[in-house]
Amino acid sequence: MLGGRKLSSSGSRFLGAHRSAFRGAQADCPRLTTSAAYSKNQLSWTLQIKPSVFSEYRIMCFKSYSMTFACLNRMKSYRLPWTRLYSTSRTTVDSSEVKTFLALAHRWWDEQGVYAPLHSMNDLRVPFIRDNLLKTVADHQPGKPLSGMKILDVGCGGGLLTEPLGRLGASVIGIDPVDENIKTAQHHKSFDPVLDKRIEYRACSLEKIVEETAETFDAVVASEVVEHVIDLEMFIQCCCQVLKPGGSLFITTINKTQLSYALGIVFSEQIAGIVPKGTHTWEKFVSPEKLESILESNGLSVQTVAGMLYNPFSGYWHWSENTSLNYAAHALKSSMQKHPAPAEFALKEETEELRIETSTNSGVHEALKK
């Protein structure tokens, strides 16, 4: 087998059963059994073929009578559009992070408290989201520029970013795995009848709503969230699946650098007390390069990456070309994406290509001459 993997015992039994079924048919014609391995799109094949018809022009037609699927590393390439993306037993939520934020759930709307930097960050992230979304529409209503858009705010906490997006006219769903966070958010929005109609909150993780909200949202926002999840790639895949084709994903997070460790953890948490101790884990920080790689591997093209700097003395954020600390990213889901074809059609196409390649193999021609 050329470049293929060794068959499992179950695979060998599968081949054996098919060989015995065709033994009688093979006895009446010339036999040629060829093993071929084919590796394309992470697929490895073992194909047993025999010549069944020879014309006067020595054109050979191959009939496949046994085929084994040896490995499939990228299941998403052939995933049926109606298939569940993830088992509900898997999660992106870190239980230790839930405990940390549970203890702070009542402090979300204290603008001078531990979440003061997030309140201030709205001065950057709200215009960043608004302006990039407006690039995707032909016109908009004055005063409600995001009217008609549906946005998912993942890890919404107490609704610090959800509410400003709702005030811009968007229909927003905010989700968070911490029940107390959602209670705080619901209580706060109840004071504004307009927001009460535009915003919906749910206490759940992203992967729990993937099925019911597939290709639902014009935008997904994950602000200061990805550095808290336990499976970043799974999280990004879920974000991509709930986005409409052409939809936008917005992320703000912290770079994984020595400077981010010194200032983001040692100074901010242990010395200055800007954020509570244990809020961040440096190992979970992600560089713009790694994030971009994960985004692009999931069909998202990165449009913008911009650095953000926080001044703890003034309490304000500003944009920067330096991304070594905090940064914001905007990515678009391809508007040309289509649902993957069912596996049987994909396999048929790959088999046809393999037949063509095998028919031109010099070793096969030599065997035919004999």
Secondary structure as the mmCIF struct_conf table of DSSP 4:
data_model
#
loop_
_struct_conf.conf_type_id
_struct_conf.id
_struct_conf.beg_label_comp_id
_struct_conf.beg_label_asym_id
_struct_conf.beg_label_seq_id
_struct_conf.end_label_comp_id
_struct_conf.end_label_asym_id
_struct_conf.end_label_seq_id
BEND BEND1 GLY A 3 GLY A 3
HELX_LH_PP_P HELX_LH_PP_P1 GLY A 4 SER A 8
HELX_RH_AL_P HELX_RH_AL_P1 SER A 9 GLN A 26
TURN_TY1_P TURN_TY1_P1 ALA A 27 ASP A 28
BEND BEND2 CYS A 29 CYS A 29
STRN STRN1 THR A 34 ALA A 36
STRN STRN2 SER A 39 LYS A 40
TURN_TY1_P TURN_TY1_P2 ASN A 41 GLN A 42
STRN STRN3 LEU A 43 PHE A 54
TURN_TY1_P TURN_TY1_P3 GLU A 56 TYR A 57
STRN STRN4 MET A 60 LEU A 72
BEND BEND3 ASN A 73 ASN A 73
HELX_RH_3T_P HELX_RH_3T_P1 MET A 75 TYR A 78
TURN_TY1_P TURN_TY1_P4 PRO A 81 TRP A 82
BEND BEND4 THR A 83 THR A 83
BEND BEND5 LEU A 85 TYR A 86
TURN_TY1_P TURN_TY1_P5 THR A 88 SER A 89
BEND BEND6 THR A 92 THR A 92
HELX_RH_AL_P HELX_RH_AL_P2 SER A 95 LEU A 102
TURN_TY1_P TURN_TY1_P6 ALA A 103 LEU A 104
HELX_RH_3T_P HELX_RH_3T_P2 ALA A 105 ARG A 107
TURN_TY1_P TURN_TY1_P7 TRP A 108 TRP A 109
TURN_TY1_P TURN_TY1_P8 GLU A 111 GLN A 112
BEND BEND7 GLY A 113 GLY A 113
TURN_TY1_P TURN_TY1_P9 VAL A 114 TYR A 115
HELX_RH_AL_P HELX_RH_AL_P3 ALA A 116 LEU A 134
TURN_TY1_P TURN_TY1_P10 LYS A 135 THR A 136
BEND BEND8 VAL A 137 ALA A 138
STRN STRN5 GLN A 141 GLN A 141
TURN_TY1_P TURN_TY1_P11 PRO A 142 GLY A 143
STRN STRN6 LYS A 144 LYS A 144
TURN_TY1_P TURN_TY1_P12 PRO A 145 GLY A 148
STRN STRN7 LYS A 150 VAL A 154
TURN_TY1_P TURN_TY1_P13 GLY A 155 GLY A 155
TURN_TY1_P TURN_TY1_P14 GLY A 157 LEU A 161
HELX_RH_AL_P HELX_RH_AL_P4 THR A 162 ARG A 167
TURN_TY1_P TURN_TY1_P15 LEU A 168 GLY A 169
STRN STRN8 SER A 171 ASP A 176
BEND BEND9 PRO A 177 PRO A 177
HELX_RH_AL_P HELX_RH_AL_P5 ASP A 179 LYS A 189
TURN_TY1_P TURN_TY1_P16 SER A 190 PHE A 191
HELX_RH_AL_P HELX_RH_AL_P6 PRO A 193 ARG A 198
STRN STRN9 ILE A 199 ALA A 203
BEND BEND10 CYS A 204 CYS A 204
HELX_RH_3T_P HELX_RH_3T_P3 LEU A 206 LYS A 208
BEND BEND11 ILE A 209 ILE A 209
TURN_TY1_P TURN_TY1_P17 VAL A 210 GLU A 215
STRN STRN10 PHE A 217 SER A 223
TURN_TY1_P TURN_TY1_P18 GLU A 224 GLU A 224
HELX_RH_3T_P HELX_RH_3T_P4 VAL A 226 HIS A 228
BEND BEND12 ILE A 230 ILE A 230
HELX_RH_AL_P HELX_RH_AL_P7 LEU A 232 VAL A 242
STRN STRN11 LEU A 243 ILE A 254
BEND BEND13 THR A 257 THR A 257
HELX_RH_AL_P HELX_RH_AL_P8 GLN A 258 LEU A 259
HELX_RH_PI_P HELX_RH_PI_P1 SER A 260 ILE A 271
BEND BEND14 ALA A 272 ALA A 272
BEND BEND15 ILE A 274 VAL A 275
TURN_TY1_P TURN_TY1_P19 LYS A 277 GLY A 278
BEND BEND16 THR A 279 THR A 279
HELX_RH_3T_P HELX_RH_3T_P5 TRP A 282 LYS A 284
HELX_RH_AL_P HELX_RH_AL_P9 PRO A 288 SER A 297
TURN_TY1_P TURN_TY1_P20 ASN A 298 GLY A 299
STRN STRN12 LEU A 300 ASN A 311
TURN_TY1_P TURN_TY1_P21 PRO A 312 GLY A 315
STRN STRN13 TYR A 316 SER A 320
BEND BEND17 GLU A 321 GLU A 321
BEND BEND18 SER A 324 LEU A 325
STRN STRN14 ASN A 326 LYS A 333
TURN_TY1_P TURN_TY1_P22 SER A 335 MET A 336
HELX_LH_PP_P HELX_LH_PP_P2 HIS A 339 PRO A 342
HELX_RH_AL_P HELX_RH_AL_P10 ALA A 343 SER A 359
TURN_TY1_P TURN_TY1_P23 THR A 360 THR A 360
HELX_RH_AL_P HELX_RH_AL_P11 SER A 362 LYS A 369
#
